[in-house]
């Protein structure tokens, strides 16, 4: 109880709590129907592209390590 009294005792903290509450109440009625198909398609394509780039980087790193290993064996 004492911590709550100290937290809400400050004018700055009271303003922050009031602002957060007002923002939360104001945003509850602003939900519109949004089509997410374009976003999910773009994310799927970006994920596939990232997988290709990641695989290429991995192949390069493994190739460098293998070259060093073979060179050290000679």
Secondary structure, DSSP 8 states (H G I E B T S, - for coil): -HHHHHHHHSHHHHHHHHHHHHHHHHTTT-------HHHHHHHHHHHHHHHHHHHHHHHHHHHHHHHHHHHHH-
